Amino acid sequence: MTWKINKISDIKIKNPVLIEGLPGVGNVGKIATDFIIDNLNAKKLYELTSYSFPHCVFVNEDNLVELPSIEIYYKNYKDYTLLLLAGDIQPLDETSCYEFCDSVLDMIEQHTGAKEIITLGGIALDKNPKKPKVYCTANDHKIRKKYANRLIQENIYGMVGPIVGVSGLLVGLAGKRKIPAISLLAETYGHPNHLGIKSAREILKVLNQKLKLNLNLSNLDGEITDIEREETERQKTRMKKLKFPPMPGKDINYIG
């Protein structure tokens, strides 16, 4: 079964700008996209379903099970419709990832006006960066220049390896259809339990400026402080258990 997109709301979409933020390294893209949805009170437009979902359920705060989900939300602006692709999971394998991205691009193409795609992700490092840098790459020079500013590092070649998953593939496949697409990638700590809220905040600053979203980013500051305090305590505990200091290593550049 291929991916199916179920329409929830019947609205007019013009000049769609799609932001994708699914789980990945540090959950940077997911944190950023979920924050935009909540902050803008965006409404659900589509639900994506497939038998390619993982064979699992999640237990929610009410101690009940929920199936994994991927959804698209919307917020209408004067000149364009902002679409926000968010969810609990990414496609599990190469074939389902290609099918998923093609389904999303089919949906984008059916709407009128200029089209644009922005994918979000993390660049994993072997330590938590104090001031995460945001890098960009794109399928077209024009969109890369459009988003270029003092907040973004453009020289990404040699800095990263393959961009794995939807964040990379959606940009590549969009290029085949002549849809301008850019990927914004923020440095983050590569530990599997790390939440890259500070890194997501740096990406949100870029989107806030370029798309004029009027987001209130101060809500993230308290969460960043709490997480950094927790991680500092865990690091102290680990160091007490070590008989010798850890050897320094090079930065890791896996992306997702």
DOKETI-169290 format. One record per atom (N, C-alpha, C, O, CB): x, y, z. Coordinates in pm, whole numbers, plus 50000, padded with zeros to 5 digits. Glycine has a CB too. Layout:
BEGIN
XYZ ...
! end
This chain:
BEGIN
500834988050000 500005000050000 500875012550000 501765013850084 499065000050121 500645021849907 501385034349904 500785044150006 499795041150073 501365040449763 501415055650016 500955065650112 499655072050063 499515075249945 502025076350134 498735073850154 497455079950122 497305092750202 497555092950323 496275070150150 496895103550134 496695116450200 495205119150211 494525120950111 497415127850123 494715119450334 493295121650360 493065136350396 493665141550489 492795112550474 492195143050321 491925157150344 490935158850459 489885152350462 491375163850216 491275167550554 490445170050672 489635182750656 488455183150693 491305170850797 490245193150602 489585206150585 489505209750438 490365205950359 490325217250663 488465216950401 488285221150262 488535236150254 487635244250273 486845217650210 489785239750226 490155253850218 490875256450086 491335247150020 491055257850339 490955269150050 491675272949929 493135275649964 493435283650053 491025285449864 494035268949893 495465270449917 496095277049795 495895272649682 496135256749946 496855287749818 497515294849711 498955297849750 499245301549864 496775307849676 499865296149653 501295298649677 501795291149801 502295297449894 501555313749693 501655277949805 502005270449926 503495270449957 504335268449869 501525256249914 503805272750085 505165271150137 505095259950240 504455261350343 505715284650201 505765248850211 505725237150299 506975236550386 508085237150334 505585224150217 506785235450517 507885233150610 507755218850662 506725215050716 507865243450729 508815211050645 508825197150693 509715195950815 510845200850814 509295187350581 509195189450921 509995187251040 509595174351109 508775174451201 509865198851136 510165163251064 509885150151122 511025146151216 512085152351213 509695139451010 510835135751299 511875131851394 513195128551325 513225122751217 511415119851474 514285132451389 515635129951337 516645132751446 516335131651565 515925138551211 517855136451407 518915139051504 518525150551597 518255161651551 520235142451431 518485147851727 518105157851824 516655162151814 516205171051886 518965169651810 515915155751723 514525159851695 514415174751665 513405181051696 513615156351814 515465180351605 515505194751580 514355199251491 513655208851523 516835198551516 514165192251378 513105195951286 511715194451346 510845202851326 513205187751162 511525183651421 510215181151484 509905191851589 508785196951594 510185167151549 510885195151671 510675205251775 510295218651712 509375225351757 511935206751863 511025222451607 510775235351542 509385235651479 508645245351496 511835238151436 509025225051407 507745224851337 506585224151435 505585231151418 507675213051242 506695215851538 505645214951640 505445228451710 504325232251742 505985204151743 506555235451732 506465248651797 505685258451709 504845265851759 507875254151828 505965258351579 505245267351488 503755264251487 502925273251492 505825266351345 503425251451481 502015247251480 501295252351605 500195257951596 501895231851472 501915250451721 501295254751847 501235269951857 500215275551897 502075249151966 502335276651821 502425291051837 501465298551745 500935308951782 503835295651811 501255293051624 500365299551527 498935294051534 498055298651462 500905297751387 498725284151621 497415277651629 496965272751491 495825274651449 496375287451687 497915266251421 497625261151286 496595249951293 496505242851393 498925255951219 495825248451187 494755238451180 495165226551094 495945227851000 493465244751125 494625214951130 494955202851055 494275202950918 493085205950906 494535190251134 495055199650816 494545199450679 494525185350621 493555181550556 495395208550591 495595177750643 495695164150589 496195154450695 496895158250788 496645163950467 495815141850681 496415130850755 497015121050655 496375117750555 495345123650847 498215116550680 498885107150591 498895093350655 499305091850771 500325111750557 498455083450582 498385069850635 499055060050538 499115062450417 496915065650661 499545049050593 500185038850511 500445026350593 500625027150715 501505044150450 500485014850528 500915002650594 502435002150608 502984992450659 500414990450517 503105012650560 504555013750579 504925019650714 506105020450748 505165022050470 503925023750792 504195028550927 504825017251010 504615005550980 502885033550995 505615020751113 506155010551203 505025002551269 503955007951296 507055017051311 505264989751295 504234981451358 504304983251509 504744974451583 504424966351320 503844995051553 503874998251696 502795008551726 502205014351635 505275003651738 502545010651854 501665021351900 502385028752012 503325023552072 500275015751949 501945041152040 502475048952150 501455049252264 500245048952240 502845063252104 501955049952386 501085051252503 501045066052541 502085072052568 501575042452624 499845071852543 499725086152570 499575089152720 499635080052803 498525091852494 499395101852753 499315106152893 498095100752965 498055100453088 499315121252900 497095096552888 495895090552947 496025075452961 495055068452992 494665093852863 497255070352935 497545055952944 496755047952841 496415036352864 497225050853083 496475054152727 495815047552616 496765047252497 497695055252489 494485054552580 496525038052405 497425036752290 496995045952176 495815048852157 497455022152241 497995050352100 497765058451981 498615052951868 499775049451889 498075073452008 498045052251749 498815048451632 499765059851594 499435071551616 497885044851514 500925056751538 501795067451490 501105075351380 500275070051306 503135061751438 501435088251371 500755096751274 501705106551209 502705110651268 499615104151341 501375110351086 502015121451016 500885130150963 499935125250902 502965116450900 500985143250987 499895152350953 500445165150890 501605168650908 499055155651079 499585171950816 499925184850757 498935195250810 497725193550800 499895184150601 499475205950865 498675217050919 498805229150826 499695229550741 499125220651064 497915238950842 497995250650756 497725263450836 497065263450940 496995249450641 498265274350781 497985287850831 497985297050711 498985297950639 499045292450940 496885303850688 496775312750573 497335326550604 497025332550707 495325313850529 498165331450513 498655345050519 498155352550395 497515346650308 500215345450527 498435365450390 497905373650281 498385368650145 497605367650051 498315388250300 499675365450135 500255362050005 500505347149983 500805343049871 501535369349988 500375339150087 500675324850072 500005316850182 499525322250281 502185322450074 499985303650162 499515294250265 500705286650319 501435280150244 498435284450207 500895287350450 501955279850515 501445265850547 500425264350614 502445287150645 502155255750499 501845241850528 502925236050617 504115238550594 501695233450398 502545228550719 503485223350818 503345208250828 502335203050875 503245229950956 504375201150784 504395186550783 505065181650910 506265183650929 505125181150657 504285175250997 504785170951129 504305156851158 503375151851094 504305180651240 504955150351255 504515136851290 505395129951391 506375135651440 504435128551168 505035117451420 505725109551522 506915101651466 507825098051540 504755099951587 506895099051335 507875089851277 508285094651138 507705103851081 507305075551270 509315088051085 509685089350945 509455075950876 509395065650944 511175094150928 509325075850743 509265063050672 510455054350709 511565059350728 509215065250520 510225041150719 511235032150775 512335027950678 513455025350721 510575020150827 512035027250549 513025022150454 513075030950330 512295040350316 512695007650414 514015027750241 514255036150125 513025037150034 512675048149990 515425030850046 512385025850007 511235025949915 510085034249971 509515042449900 510765011749888 509755032050098 508635039550157 508965054350168 508065062750160 508285033950296 510245057850185 510635071850193 510445078750057 509945089950050 512105073050239 510825071949950 510605077349815 509105078849788 508665089049736 511255068249709 508335068649823 506885069349799 506245080449881 505365087549833 506235055849834 506695082050004 506165092550090 506435106350030 505535114550019 506775091550230 507685108749992 508055121849937 507315124649807 506895135949784 509565122449913 507145114549723 506395116349598 504935119949627 504355128249557 506465103649512 504345113649730 502955116649765 502815131149813 501855137949778 502465107049874 503765135749893 503745149549941 503905159249824 503215169449819 504865151850046 504795156149732 505015164949617 503795164949524 503475175249465 506265160549539 503135153649510 501885153149432 500855162749491 500175169949419 501305138749428 500765162749624 499825171549693 500185186249670 499305194449643 499795168449843 501475189449679 501925203249659 501595207949517 501145219249498 503435204449686 501825199349420 501635203249280 500185206049245 499905213449150 502175192449190 499245200249318 497835202049283 497315215949321 496235219849277 496995191349351 498065223249402 497635236549444 498175247249351 499195245249284 498075239349588 497495258649346 497835269249252 498915278449306 499135279349427 496605277249217 499585285249215 500555295449253 501955290149272 502235278249253 500115302049377 502855299349310 504255295749333 504375285849449 503585286249543 505095308349361 505365277149441 505535266749542 506955267249598 507905270949529 505245252749482 507065263449726 508365263749792 508375253449906 507365251549974 508685277949846 509505246949926 509625236850031 510845239950118 511915243250067 509745222549970 510665238750249 511745240550346 511775228250435 510785225150502 511555253650430 512885221150438 513005209650528 513965213250642 514895221150623 513495196950451 513735207350759 514505210550879 515165198050935 514585187150929 513605217150985 516345199450988 517035187951046 518195192051134 518435203951157 517525178750936 518915181951183 520045184351272 521335178551217 521315168451147 519775178651408 522445184951250 523785179851221 524355175151354 524565183151445 524705190751152 524625162251366 525035156551494 526515158851521 527365155551439 524725141651498 526815164651638 528175166551684 528425157651806 527485152551868 528445181351718 529705155851840 530015147351956 529965154752088 530255149052193 531375141051938 529605167652084 529395175252208 528305185652182 528015189052067 530725182152258 527735190552290 526635200052278 527175213952244 527895219752325 525815200452409 526835219352127 527365232552090 526755243652173 525545243752198 527115235251942 527605253152218 527095264352297 526255273652211 525205278552254 528255272152360 526705276152089 525975284651995 525825276951863 526665278151774 526715298451972 524755269151850 524595260951729 524545269451602 523865279751597 523325252451740 525275264851501 525245271551372 524175265151284 523895253151296 526635270751302 523575273051198 522585268151102 523205268450964 523705278750919 521275276651107 523165257050896 523675255850759 522505254050663 521405250250704 524675244050747 522755256750537 521695254550439 522265248350312 523425250450276 520985267650406 521415240750246 521695235750112 520365235450040 519315235350104 522395221550115 520385235149907 519145236449832 519265229449697 520345224649660 518775251149812 518165228849625 518185223049490 518245233849383 518175230849263 516955214249469 518365246549427 518335257649333 519065269549395 518875272549513 516875261449296 519905276349317 520675287649369 519785299149414 520115306149510 521655292549264 518665301249345 517805312649377 517235311649517 517245321549591 516675313749276 516725299849556 516135298549689 517225298849797 516985303549908 515325285449700 518395293849764 519505294549861 519875309049889 520105312850005 520735286849810 519935317249785 520245331449802 519105338749873 519335348149949 520525337949667 517875334449848 516705340749911 516785339650063 516425349150134 515405334249861 517245328150114 517275325950259 518615329350322 518775328750444 516925311650289 519585332950239 520915336150292 520855348950376 520315359050332 521935337750176 521425348150495 521585360050580 522655357050684 523285346450680 520235364050649 522855366150777 523925364750876 523695353050972 524615348851042 524075377550956 522475347750976 522165336751066 522495323051007 522465312951077 520705337151104 522815322750877 522995309950808 524405308750752 524955318250695 521975308450695 524995296850770 526275293450709 525995286750574 525345276250568 527125284150803 526495292750466 526205287250333 527215276750288 526885268050208 526165298350232 528435277550339 529485268350294 529365254950366 530065252350464 530875274350317 528465246650316 528175233850381 528955222350318 529085211750380 526695230950373 529465224150198 530195213450130 531425209250211 532235217650250 530625217949988 531555196250235 532645191050315 532385191150464 533115184950541 533875198750286 531335198350504 530975199050646 530105187350687 530185182750801 530245212150675 529285182450595 528345171750627 528455160350525 528975161950415 526905177150630 527945148950566 527825137650476 526445137350413 525845147850393 528115124450549 525925125450382 524595124450321 523505129750415 523575127850536 524295110050283 522515136350358 521345140750435 520315129550427 519685127550323 520765154550382 520155122350536 519365110050536 517885112950565 517565121550647 519915100250640 517005105850496 515575106550527 514845117150447 515335122150345 515385109150672 513665120650496 512775129850425 513405143650409 513205150050306 511445131050499 514155148250508 514745161650502 515635163450380 515715174350325 515535164450628 516305152850339 517155153750221 516435149950094 516515157049993 518355145050238 515725138650099 515115133249978 514025142349923 513865143449801 514535119550007 513265148950010 512205157749965 512785169449883 512185173749785 511405163050085 513935174449925 514595185249851 515075180249715 514885186949613 515785190949932 515685168449713 516185162949589 515095159949488 515215163449371 516975150649616 514035153449533 512935149849443 512145162149398 511615162449287 511995139849512 512075172349484 511405184749444 512135191149327 511515197049239 511335194749563 513455189949325 514235195449215 513885189249082 513915195948979 515705193749242 513565176349084 513155169448961 511865175248905 511605174248785 512995154548986 511055181148991 509775186848950 509845202148937 508825208748921 508675182949049 511045207648945 511255222048934 510575229849046 510145241249026 510755226948800 510485223749165 509955230549283 511145234849369 511895226349416 508965221349364 511335247949391 512455252449473 512345247049617 511285247849679 512515267849475 513445241749667 513435236049802 514785238349869 515825237949804 513105220949799 514735240850000 515945243350077 515885235250207 514805232950262 516105258550108 517045231150254 517125223950382 517935232350480 519065236350451 517775209950363 517335235050597 518005242350704 518415232350812 517575225250867 517085253550764 519695231750840 520245221650930 521035228251042 521955235951016 521145211750852 520665225351165 521315231551281 522185221451354 521815209851370 520265237351376 523335225951399 524215217551480 523505213751610 522795221751670 525555224751509 523725201251652 523135196751777 523975185251833 524785179451761 521665192451758 523765182151958 524475170852022 523895157851967 522675156151961 524345171452178 524785148651928 524345136451862 523895125251954 523615114251905 525425131451779 523815127552084 523365116952176 521895113752149 521095122952129 523565121252326 521515100752147 520135097052113 519075102452207 517915103652168 520025082252109 519455105852331 518465111052426 518415126252431 517645132152507 518765105752564 519245132652351 519305147252354 518165153552275 517835148952166 520645152052299 517565164052332 516545171852262 517165185152220 517565193152305 515275174052351 517235187452092 517925199352040 517055211752037 516845217651931 518435196551902 516535215752152 515655227452158 516425240152124 515925248852053 515015228752297 517655241252175 518465253052146 518765253851996 518775264751938 519775252652227 518995242551934 519265242151790 518005245551710 518065252751610 519785228351749 516865240351755 515595243551690 515315258451698 514765264351604 514435235551754 515685264651810 515455278951827 516215286951721 515705296951670 515875283551968 517435282551688 518215289751587 517555288851449 517565298551373 519645284051581 516995277351417 516265275851291 515015284451292 514685290851192 515905261151265 514305284651404 513095292651415 513385307551398 512555314851343 512425290251550 514545312151443 514915326151423 515015329551275 514605340251233 516245329051493 515565320151197 515675322151052 514295322750988 514005331750910 516515310950988 513445312951021 512105312250962 511265324351005 510495329750925 511405299251004 511415328451130 510675339851181 510995352451102 510115360451070 510975341951330 512265354051071 512715365950998 512305365450851 511805375250797 514215367351009 512525353950787 512315352950643 510835351950605 510415357350503 513055341050589 510035345050688 508625343050656 507695352350733 506475352150715 508235328750682 508295360550821 507505370050902 506355363150976 505195366850962 506945381350813 506725352851054 505735344651124 505285350851256 504245346951310 506305330851149 506035360251308 505715366551437 505615356351550 504695356751632 504395374151426 506575347251553 506615337251660 507185343351788 508065351951783 507455325151617 506675338851902 507205342852032 508175332052080 507765322052138 506045345052135 509465334252054 510465324052084 510875323752231 511585314652273 511675326251999 510435333352309 510815333852450 510295321652526 510835318052631 510305346552514 509245315352474 508685303552540 509675292052545 509565283152630 507415299052470 510665292152454 511635281152448 512775282952548 513445273252582 512195279952308 512995295152594 514175297952676 514185290052807 515225284752847 514255312752706 513035289252872 512955281652997 513215266852976 513885260453057 511595283553060 512695261452866 512925247252835 514395244552807 514925234252849 512075242952715 515055253752736 516485252152707 517285251852837 518175243452853 516995263552616 516985260852928 517685261553057 517505248653136 518465243353192 517185273553139 516275243453140 515985231153214 516745219353156 517335211453230 514485228253213 516755218053024 517415206752959 518925207452979 519565197253005 517085206352809 519495219552967 520945221052986 521335217653129 522395211753152 521385235352951 520495221253226 520775218053365 520745202853386 521615197353454 519765224953459 519745196153328 519635181653342 520825174553278 521365165053334 518325176753279 521235179253160 522345172653090 523665175153162 524545166453160 522435177752945 523825186753226 525025189553303 525125180053422 526195174953453 525045204053350 523995177753490 523985168553603 524295154253560 525025147053629 522635168953674 523745150153444 524035136653395 525515135153359 526115124753384 523165133353271 526095145853301 527495145453264 528385144353389 529365136853389 527875157953184 528035151753495 528805150853620 528745136853678 529735131653728 528285161053723 527565130753672 527395117153723 528245107253645 528885098453703 525925112953718 528245108753512 529045099653428 530535101253457 531265091353465 528775102153278 530995113753473 532415116353495 532885110453627 534025105953638 532685131253491 532025110453728 532395104653857 532635089553846 533425083853921 531315107453960 531925083453752 532035068853735 533255064953652 533675053453654 530785063353671 533815074753577 534965071753492 536255071853574 536415080153664 535075081853377 537155062653544 538455062153609 539485070453533 540575073253584 538935047853622 539145074353410 540035082653329 539165091553240 538035087853209 541005073853243 539655102953200 538855112153118 538625106552979 539475099352927 539535125753109 537485109752916 537205105052781 538165111352681 538555122852696 535775108052742 538535103652579 539405108752475 538645118252385 537485115652352 540005097252393 539275129252345 538595138452252 538415132052116 539255124252072 539375151652239 537325135452049 537065129851916 536655140751822 536385152051861 535995119151921 536595137151696 536185146751594 534675147951592 533945139151640 536705142651457 534205159051536 532765161151523 532175150651432 532785146351334 532475175251468 530965146451466 530225136851384 529305144751292 528725154751335 529405126651472 529165140651166 528355148851077 527185141251016 526735144550906 529215154350968 526695131251087 525495124251041 524295133551051 524165141151147 525255111351122 523435132950951 522285141950946 521015133850933 521015123250871 522405151950829 519915138750993 518625132650975 517535141651026 516355138051018 518575119351042 
! end
